[in-house]
Amino acid sequence: MTRGNISPAGQQNAADSPRLSESPPPSGVQGDLELELLGLANALYNLGTTVVNDLTKEKDKPGGGGKPVGHRVNDVIQHLATIEDMSQHVTTMIPMQVLSDIDNARNPLQLTKERLERAATENQYMNGQIHALDSYRRHLDEVLVQTFPELAEFLPATG
């Protein structure tokens, strides 16, 4: 059973998202790279399931009968070689923190949410600082004009 809704076009939507669960890849080199990465993920999955299946089968059988593990490994190597070749044409830089977070199995959506919340908090703090400095500057200008009326022409009009 799959989670999600089927759109009018017959494509599945994620359960918590109004967008299609699989958007079309971008055009050009990045789209080709995305498709190759999906192929690599599929090849790695196939390799993993093949290894698990081989481990659960009769271990004492002589000969093995041409197990497909070598073929699966070659598929993974082929995808990695293709990605390496494609990397020469991609100039997009990925921050090391993003790669580190992915390596540590952190959810990219959660990371995005945390970073947006942090940016909003810092933005609010900075807006408060700007407002406080603006208020202080206006008050200072008013006091300077009251104390030294001859400076009024050099200070911005207080209002």
C-alpha positions in Angstrom: 0.0 0.0 0.0 1.3 3.4 -0.9 0.9 6.6 1.1 -0.3 9.8 -0.6 -2.8 11.0 -3.1 -3.1 10.4 -6.8 -3.2 13.6 -8.8 -5.5 14.0 -11.8 -2.6 13.3 -14.1 -2.2 9.9 -12.3 1.0 10.8 -10.5 1.3 10.1 -6.8 1.6 13.0 -4.3 3.4 12.8 -1.0 1.0 12.5 1.9 2.0 15.8 3.5 2.8 17.7 0.3 0.6 19.3 -2.4 3.5 18.8 -4.9 4.1 15.8 -6.9 6.3 13.3 -5.1 8.6 13.1 -8.1 9.1 16.3 -10.0 10.6 16.0 -13.5 14.4 16.4 -13.5 15.8 19.7 -14.7 17.0 20.0 -18.3 20.6 19.7 -19.3 23.6 18.4 -17.5 22.0 18.7 -14.0 19.0 16.7 -15.1 21.2 14.0 -16.6 23.2 13.9 -13.4 20.0 13.6 -11.3 18.9 10.7 -13.4 22.3 9.0 -13.1 22.2 9.5 -9.3 18.8 7.8 -9.2 20.2 5.0 -11.3 23.1 4.7 -8.8 20.7 4.6 -5.9 18.7 1.9 -7.6 21.9 -0.1 -8.4 23.0 0.1 -4.8 19.6 -1.1 -3.6 19.7 -4.0 -6.0 23.2 -4.9 -4.9 22.1 -4.8 -1.2 19.1 -7.0 -1.8 21.1 -9.4 -3.9 23.7 -9.8 -1.2 21.0 -10.3 1.5 19.2 -12.9 -0.7 22.5 -14.7 -1.3 23.2 -14.8 2.4 19.8 -16.3 3.2 19.9 -19.0 0.6 21.4 -22.4 1.1 25.0 -21.7 2.1 26.2 -25.2 1.8 25.3 -25.6 -1.9 28.4 -26.2 -4.0 29.2 -24.0 -7.0 26.7 -21.2 -6.3 25.3 -21.4 -9.8 26.4 -18.0 -11.2 25.3 -15.6 -8.5 24.5 -12.1 -9.8 26.5 -10.2 -7.1 29.4 -9.5 -9.5 26.9 -8.2 -12.1 25.4 -5.9 -9.5 28.8 -4.6 -8.4 29.7 -3.9 -12.0 26.4 -1.9 -12.4 27.3 0.2 -9.3 30.9 0.8 -10.7 29.5 1.8 -14.1 27.1 4.4 -12.5 30.0 5.7 -10.4 32.2 6.0 -13.5 29.5 7.8 -15.4 28.9 10.2 -12.5 32.7 10.9 -12.3 32.7 11.7 -16.0 29.7 14.0 -15.7 31.2 15.8 -12.7 33.7 17.5 -15.1 30.7 19.5 -16.6 29.0 20.5 -13.4 30.0 23.7 -11.6 27.5 23.7 -8.8 29.2 23.9 -5.4 27.7 22.0 -2.4 28.6 23.3 1.1 30.5 20.8 3.1 28.0 21.2 6.0 25.2 19.9 3.7 27.3 16.8 2.8 28.2 16.3 6.4 24.6 16.4 7.5 23.6 13.9 4.8 26.5 11.6 5.9 25.1 11.8 9.4 21.7 10.8 8.2 20.0 14.1 9.0 16.7 14.8 7.2 17.2 17.6 4.6 13.7 18.9 5.1 14.3 19.2 8.9 17.6 20.9 8.3 15.9 23.4 5.9 13.2 24.1 8.5 15.8 24.6 11.3 17.9 26.9 9.1 14.8 29.0 8.0 13.7 29.3 11.7 17.2 30.4 12.7 17.4 32.9 9.9 14.0 34.3 10.9 15.1 34.6 14.5 18.4 36.3 13.6 16.4 38.6 11.3 14.1 39.6 14.1 17.0 40.2 16.4 18.8 42.4 13.8 15.6 44.4 13.1 15.3 45.0 16.8 19.0 46.2 16.9 18.4 48.5 13.9 15.2 49.9 15.5 17.0 50.6 18.8 19.9 52.3 17.1 17.5 54.4 15.0 15.6 55.4 18.1 18.8 56.3 19.9 20.1 58.4 17.0 16.8 60.3 16.8 16.9 61.0 20.6 20.5 62.1 20.4 19.8 64.4 17.5 16.9 66.0 19.5 19.0 66.5 22.6 21.9 67.9 20.5 19.5 70.4 18.8 18.1 71.5 22.2 21.6 71.8 23.8 23.4 73.2 20.8 20.9 75.0 18.5 23.7 76.1 16.2 24.1 72.4 15.1 20.5 72.1 13.9 21.4 72.8 10.3 24.0 69.9 10.3 21.6 67.3 11.8 18.7 65.6 10.1 15.3 67.1 10.7 13.7 65.3 13.7 10.2 64.4 13.3 
